[in-house]
Amino acid sequence: MTDPLRSLLAGRDPSLSLALAALLGRAGLDGAVAFGDLAVAYREDYLALRQRAFGESRHEGGVLSVDQARRHLAQSVLPRLATDRLLAALPEPLDDASLIRFHPDTWNALEPGRGPARHQLLELAVEAVQAAETAGSPVRAVEGGLLGARGLTKIYRRRRVVDEVHLELRQGEIVGLLGPNGAGKTTTFYMIVGLVRPDAGRIFLDDEDISALPMYQRARRGIGYLAQEPSVFRKLTVQENVMAILETLPLSDAERTERLERLLDDLSLKHLRSAKAYTLSGGGRRRLDITRALV
């Protein structure tokens, strides 16, 4: 595999590398394969990847059906590969007999060493999946934003439940509030996001005092709130759940689709995009909640 191709795929959605590997494994001498055969090969490589990356206890890997693989390829993966000029223009309409072809430049670069190239593409996909699922502490931005609270105070019925709390959160940090029941953790959080008005103290986002802003204006500035209880629409699919929030934003269809794909990538939900929310595990539902909050 050439260095430019590796650079283009590194760190991106593992579906891209996986689809190219499946196509490379099934393509004829002309660099083409029927779409239906590609979907089967993609699913086989996907399940092998999940087993290799996470072992047999990783049950979510078995969710992907051939129909789901077909939809995922047609709606998301193949159009992006064609846009990157790794594939030739896609046939319309796209059915099982349609031929999916490498772009001539890509085929000329990969075909002479297709065995090693396929192995390298699968390795890229494994690395990307493992990185997405086992990411550690986020990297702090060099000039990141600052969310701060100074002297936050809240009194209920003469009881001071929050007493002059000061805190700072810098972009990229993960901060937890620890304390026994009734210590004021939730109330402090509610005051920061705008659910509860403090009796004293100020809240700042960078150098802007946002203490008087309503919750929706704070949300537009990037201060989100994720409820403790799941808030997903149980009978909608993962993709429909995220799209329901995206449709509230003033975006074009292309922008909405691009953001949907990026969000599903960020929380490793692409393989579950067609699953109904009520079928997800507890962790899967939580990841979907987080994805919706990040819209």
N, C-alpha and C positions, 0 to 999 in steps of 0.2 A: 504494500500500500504506500502511495506517495506521501511525502511530508505535507504538501498542501491539503490533501484530502484528510489526513489525520488532524491537522490544525482546524479544518472546517468543522469536523465532527466532535472534537474533544470538548468535554464539558457540556455538551448539548443533550437533548432528549435521547435516551438510549434506543428509542424506537427507530430512530434514523439509521444508526449503525446496524441494528438488528435486521431491518428491512433490506438493507444493502447486502448483508451477509446471506440472507435467505435467497435473494435474487441471484447472487453470485453462485450459490450452491446449485440452483435449479436451471440457470440460464443455458440455452443452447449455444452453438457456435456463433450465432448472430447476436448474442447478448440479450435475448428476450425470453420471456416465460409467460404462460397464460396466467391471468390474474387469479383465477381460482386455485391454481397450483401454488402460486406465491402465497396466498392466504394460509393454505395448509402448512407450507414450509415455515412461514413466519410463526405460526402458532407452535409448531414443534420446537423451533429454536427458542421461542419465548419460554416455554415450559422447562426446557433444558437449562436455560439461563437462570431461572428462578431456583431450580433445584441445586444448581452449582453454587449460586451466590448465597443461598440461605438454608439449604438442606431440606430434607423431606418434611420437616415440621412446618415449613412455610406453606400453609394451606391456601393462601390467597392466590398463589401461582396457578392453581388448577381452575380458576374461575373462567379464564378466557376461552370462549368457544370459537369455532371456525367462523361463524357468522359475525361475532364481535370482532375478530381479527380482520375480517373482510371490511366491515364498516370503518374500523380504526384506520386501516390502510387507505381506503378510498377518501375518507373525510379529512384526514389529518396528515398522515405520514407521506404518502406519495405526492400530494400537491407541494409539500415543502421541499422534497427531494427534486422535483421538477423545477421549482423556483430557483433552487441552488444549482441548476444545470448538471445535476448528477444523473438524472433520468431524462430521457427524451420526453417531448410533449405527451401528455396522457391522452388516450383515446376517449372519445365521447360518443355514445354513453359507455360507461364502464361496466362490463359484465364478466362472467367467469371465463369466457373465451377470449376476451380482449388481451392483446399482447402488451406487456409492460417491458420497456426496453431501457437499457443503460443509455445515457448520452454517449455519442461516439468517443468523445475525449476521455470520459470515465472508463468506458469499456477498453479502450486502447491501453490505458494505464494499468488496469486491473487484470485483464485476461491472461497476459503472459505468466503471471504468478498467482493464479486465482486461488489455489489452495492456501498458501500462506496469507494472502490478502483476506480471505474469508476468516481465517483464524484471528487475524489482527482486528477485524471488525467486531467479531464476537467478544474479544478481550475488551475493546472500547466500551461495548454495551455493558459487560459485567462491571467494569470499573465505575461507569456512570450510575448504575443501579445501586451498587454498594455505597457510593458516595452520597446518593440521595437518601438512602435509608439509615445510614449510620453517621450522618453528619454530626460533628461535635459542636464546640462553641463557635458562634458566628464571629466573623472577622469584623472588628470595629472599624468604622469609616474614619479616615484621617481627619476629615472636617465634618464629622457627623453632627446631627441635631441634638438638642438638649431639651428634655422635658423635666421641669422642676416644680416643686411645691415648697412654699415657705410659710411656716406658721399656721398650717391648716388646723382648724378647730371646729368641732361640731358638738352641740349640746342638745340632748333630748330630755325634756322634763327635768331640767336642772342637773342632769347627769352629763358630765363632760366625757363623751365616748371617744373623742379624738382631741388630743391636747397638744397643740402647736407642733405638728409634725413637719419635719423638713426632709426632703429627699430629692435626689437627682438621678435621672436615667439618661444615659448617653446612647446615641444610635449604635445598635449592634449588641448592646448589653441585654442579658436576661436577669431580671431582679425579682426576688421573691420577698413578700412580706410575711414574716413569721410571728406567731403569737397565739396565746390560748383563745378559746371562744370568748367573744365579747371584748377583745382587745382593740377593735376598731379597724381591722384590716380591710374588710369589705366596704365600710363607710369611707375610708380613705380613698379606696379605688373609685368608688362611686363619685366622690367629689372631683377627682381628677378627670374622669370621662364626662362629667356633666349631669349625672343622674341625680345627685344631691347637691344642694347649694351650701357651701361652708358658711359658718357664722363668723369666721375670721380667717385671714390668710389669703394668699394669692397663688395662682397657678400660671406658669410661664411655659411657652413653647419657643425655644431659642430666646430672642429678646422681646417677644410679644406677650403681653399680659392677656391671657384668654379666660380669666376668671369669670367674666360676664357673658361669655359666648354660650349659646345653647348647645346641646349635645350634637345636633346634626352639623353645625359649623365646625365643631372640634373634629368630628369624623372626617369632614372634607379636608382637614389639615393633617389627617393620618392617625388620629387617636381613636382606635377601635375598641370595641367591647365584645367579648365572647362570653355568653351566658354559661353558667355551670351546667344547666340542663341542655341536652341537644335541641337545636332549633331547625333541623333539616326538615324538608318536606318528604315524608316517609315514602309516599307512593310515586315520587318522581325519581328519575335516574340521577346518578352523580352529575352527569353533564347538564341535565335539566335544572338541577339545584343551583349550580353555579351560574348558568345562563339566566336564570330568573333574576338574579341580582345584577348581572351585567346589563340586562335590558333596561334597568332603571337609569343607566348612565347615558349621556349624550355621545355615543360612539357610532361610527359607521359599522356596517356588517363585517367588513374586513378587520377593523380594529377590535371588534368584539370577539371574533374568532381567534385572532392572534393572542389576545389576553386570556381567553379561555384555555388555549393550549399551554400557555406559559404557567398559568395557575395550576393546572392539572399536573404539569411537570414538577413544579415546586414541591408539592406534597405527595408525589408518587402515586397519583390516582388514575393515571391514564388507563391502566389495565382494568380498572373498575368503572370506567366512564358509562357503560351501558347497564350497570347493576342498579336495581332499585335500592333506595337508601335504607329501607327496612331490612334488607338482606345483609347489610354491612356488619362487621364486627364492631365492638365498642370503640376500638382504636380507629377503625375506618370511618365511623361516624364523626369522631372527634376531628380527624384530619379534614373531613368534608366541612365541618363547622369552621375550622380555621381558614380553609380555602375561601369560603364565602365571606369571612370577615376581612380577608386581604384584598377583596375586589376593589 
